[in-house]
Amino acid sequence: MFANDFMREVTVEAVEVRNIIVHNHGIVSPTFKRRLPEYPAQIGDRVELKRTDLAGLDLRLSFYVLDLDKRAIEKFGLPTRDLDSQA
């Protein structure tokens, strides 16, 4: 699914951070730390996200989705449309 390990690692981190925000009020849990041992927070700490963190993550994930779409189109010969010519 991912073109390289870096793409996978960034995506996994994004999902895990989302999970503790939604399910654990942003508090680092043992499960989170086991899945992301290198994350710079300890169990019990609250994850602090800055607007710039979210903006950078948004750009990276958008790039990954476009890359995945391109590779799926090429691999499976999916039809495409030129969105610039759509009215």
C-alpha atoms as one frame of an Amber mdcrd trajectory, in Angstrom:
protein
   0.000   0.000   0.000   2.881   2.376   0.721   5.663   3.221  -1.695   8.244
   3.245   1.103   8.732   2.738   4.843   8.677   6.477   5.600   5.173   6.824
   4.126   4.001   3.880   6.208   5.573   5.204   9.417   4.049   8.689   9.029
   0.628   7.205   8.331   0.792   4.789  11.260   1.803   7.650  13.569  -1.079
   9.804  12.314  -3.582   7.007  12.931  -2.214   6.265  16.404  -2.231   9.944
  17.432  -5.792  10.249  16.142  -6.778   7.183  18.147  -5.476   8.487  21.473
  -7.050  11.899  20.864 -10.440  10.369  20.094 -10.382   7.452  22.533  -8.069
   8.563  25.363  -8.418  12.374  25.601  -4.960  12.773  24.050  -3.203  10.898
  26.869  -0.404   8.541  25.811  -1.383   4.986  26.708   0.745   1.841  27.042
  -0.732   0.599  23.743   0.242   3.832  21.975   3.784   3.663  23.387   4.134
  -0.010  22.421   3.103   0.796  18.839   5.231   3.965  18.649   8.162   3.458
  21.051  10.153   6.328  19.491   7.342   8.894  19.921   8.678  11.773  22.089
   6.163  11.388  24.935   5.810   9.125  27.915   2.823   7.113  29.124   0.460
   9.536  30.843   1.649  12.602  28.905  -0.842  14.571  26.856  -0.012  14.769
  23.152   0.318  18.398  22.092  -0.247  19.123  18.410   0.567  22.478  16.850
  -1.164  23.895  13.828   2.058  23.506  11.837   2.223  19.800  12.804  -1.269
  19.279  11.424  -0.595  21.284   8.263   2.547  19.278   7.490   0.789  16.010
   8.194  -2.116  17.015   5.977   0.238  17.733   3.081   2.119  14.448   3.512
  -1.038  12.349   3.755  -2.522  14.108   0.708   0.642  13.291  -1.243   0.446
   9.650  -0.117  -3.176   9.351  -1.241  -2.331  10.799  -4.654   0.649   8.440
  -4.946  -1.528   5.448  -4.023  -4.169   6.495  -6.570  -1.542   6.831  -9.296
  -0.063   3.410  -8.551  -3.531   1.775  -8.434  -4.437   3.355 -11.782  -1.221
   2.047 -13.326  -1.408  -1.424 -11.773  -5.068  -2.130 -12.534  -5.460  -0.028
 -15.703  -8.230   2.035 -14.132  -9.972   4.653 -16.289  -9.235   8.296 -15.517
 -10.839  11.633 -16.334  -9.306  15.023 -16.949 -10.817  17.125 -14.189  -9.544
  20.372 -15.738 -11.847  19.908 -18.714 -14.948  19.263 -16.571 -17.475  22.087
 -16.466
